Amino acid sequence: MSYTTETYEADTAQLRQINSNIIALDEKTLEAERRSYHTFFDVHVVQTEDGYILVEEADYGELPMHLIDQIVYTATGKMDDEF
């Protein structure tokens, strides 16, 4: 099997897109974990058309189904008020 210039460029562009999505998800996952140490509530990473966003359950009360369906990661709130 040999690559033509067009197929090689298409494959390379697709790999770049995959890598940037993985990096963006990793960054939001780490941000959710850092944020979870300072809250009682779960912090969710939600996939949107523009990338990933963080949603804390306290921000919205009960989450709507359209957000629940797009959750890709959840960091449990780790703040504890018992000493």
N, C-alpha and C positions, 0 to 999 in steps of 0.2 A: 504494500500500500504506500502510495506516495502522496504527499501533501501538495496541493496547489497553493498559490499565494493567497487566494481568497479563503480557502478552508482554514489555513494556518492562522490568518488574521482573525477570522471568526472565532476559532477555538481560543486564541489568546485573549480576545476581548471578553469572552465568556468566563474564562478563568480569572481575569482581573475583577469582574463583577462579583464572582463568588467570593474571592478573597476580601474585597472591600465589605461585603455583607457580613462575613465572619468576623472581621475586625470590629465593625460597628456593634455587632451583637456582643462580642467579648467586652468591649468598653462599657456598654450599658449594663451588662451582667455584673461587672466589677463595681460600677457606680451604685447599682441596687444593693449589693452586699455591703458597701461602705455606709450607705444611707440606712440600712436595716439596723445598724448598731445604735441609732439615735431615735428610734421610733418603736411604739408598741404594735404597730400595724404592719401587715405584709406589704412588701414593695414588689410590684409586678413590672416586668419588661413586656411591653406591648408592641407588636409589629404593626406599622402603619404603611401607607403608600410611600411616605417620605423617608422611612427608616424605622428607628425604634425610639420609643418614649418610655419614661418611667411614670407609673401610676401608683400612688399610695392609697390604700383602701380608705383611710381617713379623709382623703380629699373628696370622695364621692359617696361615702356611706356604702350602700349596696351597689356593686358594680353592675352596669347594664350588660345584657347578653352580648352586644356587639363588641364590647371590650373583652369580656371573658373568652370569647371565641378566638381572640387574637393574642392572648397571653402566651409567651414563649418561655418565660422563666419567672419564678417567684422566689424572693428572698424573705424568709420569715423574720418578722420584727423581733429583735433581740433585747430591747430595752426592758429592764425589770425594775419595778419600784419597790421590791422587797429587799431589804438589806440584811 
